[in-house]
Amino acid sequence: MNTNSNPPIRLTSFSHGGGCGCKIAPGVLSEILKNSSGFPVPPALMVGIETADDAAVYKLNDEQALIATTDFFMPIVDDPYDFGRIAATNAISDVYAMGGTPIMALALVGMPINQLPVEVIGKIIQGGESICAEAGIPIAGGHTIDSVEPIYGLVVLGLIHPSKVKRNADAKAGDKLILGKPLGVGVLSAALKKEALDAAGYATMIANTTKLNKPGQALSAMSGVHALTDVTGFGLLGHLLEICRGAGVKAQLKMSDIPLLPNVLQLVEDGFVTGASARNWAAYGDEVRLDAAISPAQHKLLTDPQTSGGLLVSCAPEDVPAVLALFKEGKFFDAAVIGDIVAGEPIVEVKP
């Protein structure tokens, strides 16, 4: 036995939170931004901060609009290569969530240089590069700093025809809601951090968080797809409420139709939840009506922060088969209709 060998580095031990669970809670964010001074908005800025959409969109000409976004966070897993892959997939998703095609990325790297070996940092960057290669884009530059906690992510730029931009604020009463990926990533990450996630659970987590939301590109061409976003740190309820507020409509969800990752209900019942889940509920719970039959574990999954979560689609009923076919073609086999958009105040109702 080699008593001089160093224990394996646990990236998650360096961070106070991981993945999109690191996001500032929605209520706190609103408080921070409420006194921000206004600024002139150029006519070419098609999408800005007004509806908390996934990315900014700037019209370049009659045929092209530029999509710009950034996303970065602390480690959600201990394996450096997997961390890089997850962070890159999550960042690129915002371009797909606008219906766009990514064209290039810039890396954002903050690392505790005196605590992490350069080989570990290199693997994080290589993981991000592998996902960018899968998306067909280069990492064309970036910025690095010496940081107390490990941070990695991307600035991502994309292109789209101005007429095909899919905002999160254009849902219509009568639409069906479709979710592209199952919920539960935050729960799995909480179990992982407490060393209670088995190999099968870890494999499921990685497969879910490194799957690029490429169907967004094809969804942009469908006139019956009215609103599009992705589910990340604010949980399903938080991002659905952004759709409702933006369009002035009500959403109705059926809990039994919402896809969940394997075993996450049991993990929640065993106490594996993130602090972000409670913060999310505190921020927007008064805009949600939960049926009495919704269990505490189901409740927590509805606010569970998703890292690199699925696309959330609001589309005309007649387009549901085509949307589901696109997801199936992209091997998103868990994609499902989870509810409806109806006329009413901007709240979410959840039935069993």
N, C-alpha and C positions, 0 to 999 in steps of 0.2 A: 504494500500500500504506500502510495506517495503522499506523505504528510505535508509536503510543500506545495501541492497543487492548490490553485486558487478556486474558490467556489464560483459557480457560473454567475454571470452578471444578470440581475433581474432588472430590466429597464423600468418596469412599473414601480420599483422601489424608489426611483428618483423623482417620481411625479406625484403631486397631490390629487390628481385626477387624470383620467385617460380618455382619449378619443373625443368624440363630440360631447361627452359628459363634462368636458372642461368649459363648455360654453358658459358665458355669464347668463344667469337665469333671466328669462324673458321680462319679468317684472323689474328687476334691477336694471336691465338694459334700457327699458322704457324710461326709467327715472333718470338715467345718465343722459339720454338723448333728448329729453323733453325741452331743455333750454338751449339746445343747439341753435345757433343763429341761422336764419335762412340764407340762401345764396341763389344767384341767378341760374336758372336751369335752361340750357340751350335747347332749342327746338329739336336738335338731332338726338338728344338723350331720350331714347324711347322708354327705357326702364331705369329708374333710379332707386332711391330708398323708400319711396312713398308707400309701398305695399309689402315691405320686407321680403322682396323676391330673392331668388337664388343668385342672381348675377346682374350686373349692369349691362345695358345694351345701348350702343351708340350707332346711329345710322350713318354709314359712310357715303352711300349713294343709293340710287334706286334699286340696286341689285344686291347690295351687301350691307350687313350690320355687324359690328364688332361686339362680341360678348366678352366681358372681363370679370374675373372672380378670383378670390383667394381663400384658402382654407389651410389651417395648420393646427396641430395640437400636440399634447404630450403622449407618451406611449400607452397604448391600450393592451399591448402584449409584450412579452419579454424577448421574443426572438427579433433581432434587429431587422433582418430581411423582411419578415412579415409586417413589422411596424411600418417600414417604408412603403410596402405594397398597399397596405390599408390606407395610409395617409394620402397617397397619390390617387387611389381610386376614389376616395371621398372628395378630393378637390376637383377632379375632372367631372364628377357627377353633376356639379352645378351648371356646367355647359350643356350637358345632355338634358338637364331639367328645364332649360330654356328652349329645347328643341334643336340646339346647335351642334356643329361639328368642331371639335377642338383642333387647334392648329399648332400650338406650341405652349411650353410651360417654362416657368422660372422657379428654381428651388429656393425655399426658405429654410435655413438650417441654423438652429441654435443648440449648442451642445456644451455640457460641462467638460471642457477639454482635459482638465486635470484628473477627472474621475473615470472617463470612458476611454478605452483604448481606441486608437485611430482605426483599427481593423473593424471594431464594432460600428463606428460612425460610417465607415465606408460601406458596410453591409446595408445600413439604413438607406443610404443614397442609392445603392445598387437596386434595392427593392423598389424604390420609386421609379428608377429608370426602367425596370422591367415592365411596369404597368404602363408607363408612357409609351414604350415600344409597342405594347399590345393595343394601345389607343391610336398608334400611328403618328405620334408627335415627338419632337425632340425636346429635351430640356436645354434651352438655349442660353441659360445663364442663371443668376440668382444672387443670394446674399447669405453670408454666414456670420454668426456672432458667438462669443463665448457666453454661455448661459448657465444659470443655476440648475435648470431642469432641461432635459432633452426635449427639443421641439423640432418637428419636421412637417413640411407641407409644401404647397405649390401655389404660385400664381398661374392661372390658366386662361388662355385667350382662345376664342373660338369665332366662327363665322356662321351667319345664317341669312337667308333672304328676309328683308324687313317684314314682308307679309306673313311669314311663317313663325314669327316669334311666339312662343307659348308662355304667357304670364301666369302667375298664380292667382290673379284677381278677376278672371273672366268666366268663372263657372256660371251656369244657367240653371234655373229651377227646372227640374225634370231630368237632369243629368244623373248618370250612374257614376259611382266612385270605384276605382280599381286600384289596388295596391300591388306593386310589382315584387316586393320581397317580404318575407315573414318578419315579425317583430321578435325582439328578445336579445339583441346584441348587448345592450347594457347589462342585462342580467348575467349573461355568459361572462362578460368582462369582470363583473363583481365577483363571480365564483372563481375566475382565474386568479384574480389578485389575492384571494384567500386560499389559493392552492386546492380548490375543491372542484375543479373542472377536469373531467376525464379526457382521454385522447380523442374519443369520438366527438365530444362537445367542442373541443378546440378545433378539430378539423371542420366541423360545421360552421363555427364562427369565422374561420379564415375563408372558407368557400363563399360565405355570404358577404363578407366585407371587402373581398377583392374582386367581386363580379361587377364589371363596368356596366353602367346603365345605358348601354348603346341603343336600346329601343327608342329612347328619346329622340334620336335623329329622325327615325321614320314617323314617329308620332307627330312631328312638326308639319308633315305634309297632309295630315288629316284634318279637314275643316270641322269635323264633328268632335274633335278633341278641343275643348274650350279652355281648360286650365290644366297646368302641369307644375309640379314641384317635386322635391324629394324630401323624404322623412329623415331628419337627422337629430340634432341635439335636443330639440324641444319636444320630441316624441310625436306619435301619430296625432294626438289631440291638438298639440300646439301648432303643427304645420297645417292641419286641416282648418283650424280656426283662422289662420292667415288667409286661406282661401275664402272662408265665409265672410270675414271682415271686408276683404277687398271687393267682393262681388255683392255684398249685402244680402246674403242668403243663409239658410239654415242647412246643416248636414245631419243626416240620420244614419247611424251605424248599427250593424247587427254583429254583436260580439262573436257569435258562433261562426260567422263567415270570415273573420279576420285571421289570416294565416299566422301561425306562431312557429318559432323554431322548436325542434324537439326538446322536451323535458324542461322548458323554461317555466312553465306553470309550477312544477314541483320545486324548482330552484327558488322561485319567489316565495313559495310557502315555507321553504327551509331558511328564508331570511336573506337571500342573496339579491339585494337591490342596490342601486346607486343613490347617492345623495341627491343627484340631479333630478331623479324622478319626483321626489317630494318637492323640490324647488320649482319644478315645472308646474305641478298641481297648485302650489301656492300662488303662482303667477296668473293662472287662467282658469282655475277650478270653478269660479263663479260664472263662467260662460259655458259650463258643461252640465248636462242633465243626465245623470246615471240612473238607470233602472235599479230598483232595490235588489234585483236578482243578480246584479253584477258583483262578483266576488272581490274581496280585497286584492287577491293576486291578479285578477284580470284588470282591475283598476290600475295597479302599478304598471302593468304591461302597456297600457294605453298612454302612459306618460314616460315610459322607458326611453332614455336617449339612445337613438340609433346612430351608430357610426357607419358611414357609407351605406345608408339605408336605401329602401326602394323608392321608385317613382310612384307618385300619387297622381292619378289621372281623373279628371272630371270630364266625362264625354256624353254625347247623345246616346240614348239607349240603343238605337239602331247600329251604332258603331262599336258596341261592346264585343261582338264576335271578332271583328277585325283587330281590335286592340289586344284582346287575349291571344289571338293568333300571332301577333307580333312578339308578344312576350314569350310564347311557347317556342317560336322560331329562334329566339335568343337564349333558349334554355332556362327561362325564368318559370319553372314549372309550378311554383307556388302562387303565381299571380292569380288574384281572385277579385270578384266584385264584392265589396264590403259594405256598401250603403248607397244612399241617395242624396241628391241636393234638392231641396224644396224651398218654396217661398217662405219667408219668415225672418225673424230677427237673427243676427249672426251668432248663433250658438251651435253646439253639437249635442245631439241626443244620442244616447247609447242604449240599445235594447239587448236582451240576452241573445 
